[in-house]
Amino acid sequence: MGNGGSISVKEATKVYDPDGAKVLALDRCSLEIGPGEFSVVVGPSGCGKTTLLNAIAGFHELTAGEILLDGQTLSSPGKPAKPGSDRIVVFQNGALFPWMTILENVAFGPLAQKKMTVPEAREKALKTLETMGLTLIAQDYPGQISSGMRRRAEIARAMMCEPKVLLLDEPFRALDALTKIVAHQFLMEVYDAQKPTVFFITHDLDEAIFLASKVYVMTTRPASIKKILDVTLPRPRDYRLLASLEYQRLKAECQDAVREEALKAFSAGEREM
């Protein structure tokens, strides 16, 4: 099953506070993401990665340029920003409702959008949790389960809406190394089964190369695309790939590109935006 949509970013430019400080966050940034592609974006802190994700999600307008999904304009100057159920975001800080069980959280999206009745949403949520190995925590509350389980539950909730595009803003940043390995494998299984288009932000180069179809390296602010790495490692993937010569070559190439931009950012005193 392939649900993914194509994303076209054309000369995207974003200026914050145009009448005051005039911070240029994106500068004529362009990229093309094919349907079902797993794209990972890396770059220095504060370079504009999240700004681009937010523009795709419909959280803010562009100052110039255009972003399209399947040929339809999502964002352009003067076009009101508008999120949609075809694009679902999983944030790094988590967004599960603590007063709801995991089952209720996963069922929430279709109910809020009035796309399903309560019995329909509950039935689909139970099947989704079963598919993703989360049946045993269905009646638990977010505060009762581990951080890794919460991350998996958030992705399950996102996939309930069958989005064309899954946007992930460093979703595994706070996880320890062992939990992150499990989370990566889980995300890969979800992706291999449903093939949404994925736009994933990270600072972790191992994570980027392990997950991606393509890695986009962004320049320091104002952000544009510095380098694109095609990751042709076979799928389904497991961690034995990290010992392969091709993986090591890709990581070295990515490190060189990111290091150069990180040094520029450090010299300029850039901070997270």
VEXDREN-2710 file (C-alpha; in Angstrom, 1 decimal):
% VEXDREN-2710
k/r/px/py/pz
1/MET/0.0/0.0/0.0
2/GLY/1.5/3.3/-1.0
3/ASN/-0.1/6.5/0.3
4/GLY/2.8/9.0/-0.3
5/GLY/2.4/12.3/-2.1
6/SER/5.1/14.2/-4.0
7/ILE/6.5/17.4/-2.4
8/SER/8.0/20.1/-4.5
9/VAL/9.8/23.0/-2.8
10/LYS/10.5/25.8/-5.3
11/GLU/12.8/28.7/-4.3
12/ALA/11.3/28.7/-0.8
13/THR/12.3/31.9/1.2
14/LYS/11.2/32.8/4.7
15/VAL/11.9/36.0/6.5
16/TYR/10.9/36.3/10.2
17/ASP/9.8/39.8/11.4
18/PRO/10.1/41.4/7.9
19/ASP/9.4/44.9/9.4
20/GLY/11.9/44.6/12.2
21/ALA/14.9/42.3/12.7
22/LYS/14.4/40.7/9.2
23/VAL/15.9/37.2/10.1
24/LEU/16.3/35.3/6.8
25/ALA/15.7/31.7/7.7
26/LEU/15.2/30.1/4.3
27/ASP/16.9/31.4/1.2
28/ARG/15.6/30.1/-2.2
29/CYS/15.5/26.6/-0.9
30/SER/14.5/24.0/-3.5
31/LEU/14.1/20.2/-3.4
32/GLU/11.9/17.5/-4.9
33/ILE/10.6/14.6/-2.9
34/GLY/9.0/11.7/-4.7
35/PRO/5.9/9.8/-3.6
36/GLY/6.8/7.3/-0.8
37/GLU/10.4/8.7/-0.5
38/PHE/11.9/8.7/3.0
39/SER/13.8/12.0/3.1
40/VAL/16.0/13.0/6.1
41/VAL/17.2/16.5/6.6
42/VAL/20.4/17.3/8.5
43/GLY/22.2/20.5/9.2
44/PRO/23.5/22.9/11.9
45/SER/21.2/23.9/14.8
46/GLY/19.1/26.9/13.9
47/CYS/19.8/26.6/10.2
48/GLY/16.1/26.5/9.2
49/LYS/15.2/22.7/9.1
50/THR/12.2/23.1/11.3
51/THR/11.1/26.3/9.5
52/LEU/10.9/24.3/6.2
53/LEU/9.0/21.5/8.0
54/ASN/6.5/24.0/9.4
55/ALA/6.0/25.5/6.0
56/ILE/5.2/22.0/4.5
57/ALA/2.9/21.3/7.5
58/GLY/1.0/24.6/6.8
59/PHE/1.9/26.3/10.1
60/HIS/3.2/29.5/8.4
61/GLU/3.4/31.2/5.1
62/LEU/6.5/31.7/2.9
63/THR/7.9/35.1/2.1
64/ALA/8.7/34.0/-1.4
65/GLY/8.7/30.8/-3.4
66/GLU/6.2/27.9/-3.3
67/ILE/5.6/24.5/-1.8
68/LEU/3.3/22.0/-3.6
69/LEU/1.9/18.6/-2.7
70/ASP/0.9/16.5/-5.7
71/GLY/1.0/19.7/-7.8
72/GLN/-1.4/21.6/-5.5
73/THR/0.0/24.7/-3.7
74/LEU/0.4/24.3/0.0
75/SER/2.3/27.5/0.7
76/SER/3.2/30.7/-1.2
77/PRO/3.2/34.4/-0.4
78/GLY/-0.2/35.7/0.4
79/LYS/-1.8/32.2/0.6
80/PRO/-3.1/31.6/4.1
81/ALA/-1.2/28.7/5.8
82/LYS/-3.4/25.7/6.4
83/PRO/-2.6/22.4/8.0
84/GLY/-4.3/19.3/6.7
85/SER/-4.9/15.7/7.5
86/ASP/-2.8/14.8/4.4
87/ARG/0.2/16.0/6.4
88/ILE/0.7/14.8/10.0
89/VAL/3.5/16.1/12.3
90/VAL/5.2/14.1/15.1
91/PHE/7.1/16.6/17.3
92/GLN/10.2/16.0/19.3
93/ASN/8.6/16.9/22.7
94/GLY/5.6/14.6/22.3
95/ALA/1.9/15.5/22.0
96/LEU/-0.1/12.6/23.5
97/PHE/-3.0/13.7/25.7
98/PRO/-2.1/12.6/29.3
99/TRP/-5.7/12.3/30.4
100/MET/-6.5/9.8/27.5
101/THR/-5.5/6.1/27.3
102/ILE/-3.2/5.1/24.5
103/LEU/-6.2/3.6/22.7
104/GLU/-8.1/6.9/23.0
105/ASN/-5.1/8.9/21.9
106/VAL/-4.7/6.8/18.7
107/ALA/-8.4/7.0/17.9
108/PHE/-8.5/10.8/18.4
109/GLY/-7.6/12.0/14.9
110/PRO/-10.4/10.4/12.9
111/LEU/-12.9/11.4/15.6
112/ALA/-11.8/15.0/15.7
113/GLN/-12.0/15.2/11.9
114/LYS/-15.5/13.5/12.1
115/LYS/-14.4/10.9/9.6
116/MET/-15.4/7.9/11.8
117/THR/-17.9/7.0/14.5
118/VAL/-16.6/6.1/17.9
119/PRO/-16.9/2.3/17.3
120/GLU/-15.2/2.6/13.9
121/ALA/-12.3/4.7/15.3
122/ARG/-11.9/2.3/18.2
123/GLU/-11.9/-0.7/16.0
124/LYS/-9.3/0.8/13.6
125/ALA/-7.2/2.0/16.6
126/LEU/-7.1/-1.5/18.1
127/LYS/-6.0/-2.9/14.7
128/THR/-3.4/-0.2/14.3
129/LEU/-2.0/-0.9/17.8
130/GLU/-2.0/-4.6/17.1
131/THR/-0.1/-4.1/13.9
132/MET/2.5/-2.0/15.6
133/GLY/2.9/-4.3/18.6
134/LEU/1.3/-2.0/21.1
135/THR/-1.8/-4.0/22.1
136/LEU/-0.6/-4.6/25.7
137/ILE/-0.5/-0.8/26.5
138/ALA/-3.8/0.1/24.9
139/GLN/-5.5/0.9/28.2
140/ASP/-2.5/2.5/29.8
141/TYR/-2.0/6.3/30.1
142/PRO/1.0/8.1/28.6
143/GLY/2.5/8.6/32.0
144/GLN/2.5/4.9/32.7
145/ILE/4.6/3.8/29.7
146/SER/8.2/4.3/28.6
147/SER/9.4/7.2/26.4
148/GLY/10.1/4.8/23.6
149/MET/6.5/3.4/23.8
150/ARG/5.1/6.9/23.8
151/ARG/7.0/7.7/20.6
152/ARG/5.7/4.6/19.0
153/ALA/2.2/5.4/20.1
154/GLU/2.5/8.9/18.6
155/ILE/3.5/7.5/15.2
156/ALA/0.6/5.0/15.5
157/ARG/-1.8/7.9/16.1
158/ALA/-0.3/9.8/13.1
159/MET/-0.7/6.8/10.8
160/MET/-4.4/6.4/11.8
161/CYS/-5.2/9.3/9.5
162/GLU/-3.4/7.6/6.6
163/PRO/-1.5/10.8/5.7
164/LYS/0.2/11.4/2.4
165/VAL/3.1/13.0/4.2
166/LEU/4.5/12.1/7.7
167/LEU/6.6/15.0/9.1
168/LEU/8.9/14.1/12.0
169/ASP/10.9/16.8/13.9
170/GLU/13.6/14.9/15.7
171/PRO/11.1/12.4/17.2
172/PHE/13.8/10.2/18.8
173/ARG/16.1/12.9/20.1
174/ALA/15.5/12.2/23.8
175/LEU/15.8/8.4/23.6
176/ASP/18.8/6.5/24.9
177/ALA/20.8/4.6/22.3
178/LEU/19.2/1.2/22.9
179/THR/15.6/2.5/22.8
180/LYS/16.4/4.5/19.7
181/ILE/17.5/1.2/17.9
182/VAL/14.1/-0.3/18.7
183/ALA/12.3/2.9/17.6
184/HIS/14.1/3.0/14.3
185/GLN/13.2/-0.7/13.6
186/PHE/9.6/0.0/14.4
187/LEU/9.5/3.1/12.2
188/MET/11.1/1.2/9.3
189/GLU/8.4/-1.5/9.6
190/VAL/5.6/1.1/9.5
191/TYR/7.3/2.8/6.5
192/ASP/7.9/-0.5/4.6
193/ALA/4.2/-1.5/5.1
194/GLN/2.5/1.8/4.2
195/LYS/5.1/3.8/2.2
196/PRO/4.0/7.3/3.2
197/THR/6.2/10.1/2.1
198/VAL/8.5/11.0/5.1
199/PHE/10.2/14.3/5.9
200/PHE/12.4/13.6/8.9
201/ILE/14.7/16.1/10.7
202/THR/17.6/14.9/12.8
203/HIS/21.1/15.8/14.0
204/ASP/22.1/12.2/14.2
205/LEU/24.0/11.1/11.0
206/ASP/23.7/7.4/11.8
207/GLU/20.0/7.8/12.2
208/ALA/19.8/9.8/8.9
209/ILE/21.6/7.3/6.8
210/PHE/20.0/4.2/8.4
211/LEU/16.5/5.5/7.7
212/ALA/16.7/7.6/4.5
213/SER/16.2/7.1/0.9
214/LYS/17.8/10.5/0.5
215/VAL/19.7/12.7/2.9
216/TYR/19.5/16.5/2.4
217/VAL/22.3/18.5/4.0
218/MET/21.3/22.1/4.7
219/THR/23.6/25.0/4.9
220/THR/23.8/27.2/7.9
221/ARG/21.3/30.0/8.1
222/PRO/19.9/31.2/5.8
223/ALA/19.2/27.7/4.8
224/SER/19.4/26.2/1.3
225/ILE/20.2/22.7/0.1
226/LYS/24.0/22.1/0.2
227/LYS/24.2/18.4/-0.8
228/ILE/21.9/15.5/-1.6
229/LEU/23.0/11.9/-0.8
230/ASP/21.2/9.0/-2.4
231/VAL/21.1/6.1/0.1
232/THR/20.8/2.9/-1.9
233/LEU/21.2/0.5/1.0
234/PRO/18.8/-2.4/0.6
235/ARG/15.5/-2.6/2.4
236/PRO/14.3/-4.0/4.8
237/ARG/17.2/-2.6/6.8
238/ASP/18.8/-3.8/10.0
239/TYR/21.8/-2.6/12.0
240/ARG/24.3/-5.0/10.4
241/LEU/24.3/-2.4/7.5
242/LEU/26.2/0.0/9.8
243/ALA/29.3/-2.2/9.3
244/SER/29.1/-2.1/5.5
245/LEU/31.6/-0.2/3.4
246/GLU/28.8/1.6/1.6
247/TYR/27.4/2.8/4.9
248/GLN/30.8/4.1/6.0
249/ARG/31.3/5.9/2.7
250/LEU/27.9/7.6/3.0
251/LYS/28.5/8.6/6.6
252/ALA/32.0/10.1/5.8
253/GLU/30.5/12.1/2.9
254/CYS/27.7/13.4/5.0
255/GLN/30.0/14.2/7.9
256/ASP/32.3/16.3/5.7
257/ALA/29.3/18.3/4.4
258/VAL/27.7/18.9/7.8
259/ARG/31.0/19.7/9.5
260/GLU/31.8/22.5/7.2
261/GLU/28.4/24.1/7.8
262/ALA/28.5/23.5/11.5
263/LEU/31.8/25.3/11.7
264/LYS/30.3/28.3/9.9
265/ALA/27.3/28.3/12.3
266/PHE/29.6/28.1/15.3
267/SER/31.7/31.0/14.1
268/ALA/28.5/33.0/13.5
269/GLY/27.2/32.2/17.0
270/GLU/23.9/30.7/15.6
271/ARG/21.4/29.4/18.1
272/GLU/18.2/27.2/17.8
273/MET/15.3/29.2/16.3
END
